[in-house]
């Protein structure tokens, strides 16, 4: 217990040190607390609904499904939006004489200390209230035990799977393949959820109840159906389900323990590859991407293009954009929803990968500071390299969405809306990336995020999305007002609007970077 408390205090100390001396981080962390509190209150009221309406059947359907969704969310959502907290990276304890059991126990307790865990515990408290209203104190007590076990299972599955996944990424090919597969799977969750919600009105609730019953006997929902079982007179099922959850937690912890030692070793070297140098090209030319000018702008752009193609975290964000960008509008159209605003949202979403573009480099950005790279050159070369990957994705999205909706004549206008939203998004995100950058951890885990940076990343993404959407609304409104004429003028208008917004934003960001290079380097340097 003393060692566990030491790990928790160590995590809190690291969190406090990360916030010290940085007003922007403190503000973002406070907003993260408020966001977590809002989610906890909303989740509590939603999960308490079966008790408020006094309908046990609603509880038998809702609580196991909500628990399963919560568990899946703990596994995938941090990898997409917030990142896995690696403030206590196992690699930092590699040289200390700690037993594996002590290390796992301490890391597990530290992982359960944070905004997501507290918000989850408070939100699932609504299940305790529902169980109490439906079945009395006995049901409430059983559900309280289930809520605690459910949180323990969520933390265990999140840490065990991400640790094992990071350990498996020892070779570059395995890292790329696994990241692609996991990112595609995770990115599909949102569109699939929208499809499920849109089809809920036509659902056969008897079959849904059968599915919920089955899920209630699996680790996904067993912990969250204990109170409902007591309320329904199935108290005999409670100890069996507790054993199911405990066995799952112990199994996940054992799996985690078997991989954590290998995770301490970091990424194995894949060896040296023989360079295929061409005698006809100079040393500088071989470092440049073919077709780019051998200037400072071309060199920076070549470097960024290689980073976006090779670096795991950057590539994962591109994959997420492609999957969500196609499936979200198609899903909305298939369920009778309008896709105009959705396309605008996707265009704005394309820019948020640059919200912490300097954080990917960390203290390596010092080379650019020492070289005295002009701020506007730095910003525009990064945006140009990123756009070479994003613009083809936007073209594919506009084409697929229009063809899926049976309106190929809208391909050009949809592309114009996407480009306009993307340009406005860049205009918003580029200054934000200079003013609100934060450090990312040095770890072999490609999904790691510094302690306290998870809420910061989510808030930055939402701020950029909101600003880009508001800034692009005039284009969307114009499209609705001019009717079919928009099919002809949508693309040029979108191109001009997006380009103008980008030029304004890049100019502001470049001037800001010229004044804040030392502060930016300090912000992205891991301490």
Number of C-alpha atoms within 10 A of each C-alpha: 8 7 13 18 13 14 21 21 14 15 22 18 12 18 17 14 12 22 19 11 10 12 10 15 21 17 13 22 20 15 15 22 17 14 17 21 19 14 17 22 17 15 22 23 19 18 23 24 19 25 21 14 13 14 14 20 12 15 26 23 23 21 29 28 23 20 27 23 15 19 21 17 16 23 22 21 17 20 23 18 15 22 22 27 21 20 23 19 20 20 17 11 13 13 8 8 8 11 9 13 12 13 21 19 18 20 21 21 19 22 23 17 17 17 19 22 18 15 21 23 20 20 25 30 24 27 35 29 27 32 33 24 21 24 20 15 17 15 26 25 18 26 31 25 17 26 27 17 18 30 22 19 24 24 23 26 23 22 23 24 16 21 25 19 20 25 23 17 22 19 14 16 11 12 19 17 13 17 22 19 13 16 22 18 13 21 26 16 16 14 20 14 13 15 18 14 13 17 11 12 9 8 12 9 13 10 10 15 19 13 14 23 18 14 19 25 18 17 23 24 27 28 33 32 31 34 35 30 22 25 23 15 11 12 17 10 15 21 12 14 22 20 14 16 24 18 13 18 22 13 15 20 22 16 17 23 19 15 19 23 18 19 25 18 14 17 19 13 9 10 7 6 6 6 6 7 10 10 8 8 10 10 11 9 15 14 13 19 16 11 7 13 14 15 10 14 20 19 19 21 25 21 16 19 21 13 18 18 14 13 17 20 21 18 20 26 20 20 18 20 24 21 19 21 27 22 20 24 28 26 21 18 18 15 15 10 14 13 20 16 15 18 26 27 23 25 33 32 24 29 28 27 20 22 26 24 22 24 25 21 16 21 17 14 18 17 10 15 16 10 8 12 18 17 24 19 18 21 26 21 22 22 20 16 20 23 19 11 15 19 17 12 20 26 17 17 28 25 20 19 25 23 15 15 15 10 11 14 14 22 21 22 24 30 27 30 33 32 29 35 36 34 32 31 32 31 28 29 32 30 22 20 23 27 19 21 26 30 25 25 23 16 19 20 24 22 23 25 23 23 25 26 26 23 25 24 23 18 19 21 22 14 17 24 26 16 17 28 24 15 19 27 16 12 20 21 10 13 21 13 11 12 9 14 12 21 17 13 15 25 22 18 20 26 20 15 21 25 19 15 22 24 16 15 22 24 19 18 25 21 15 17 24 17 11 15 21 13 13 25 24 18 24 24 19 16 11
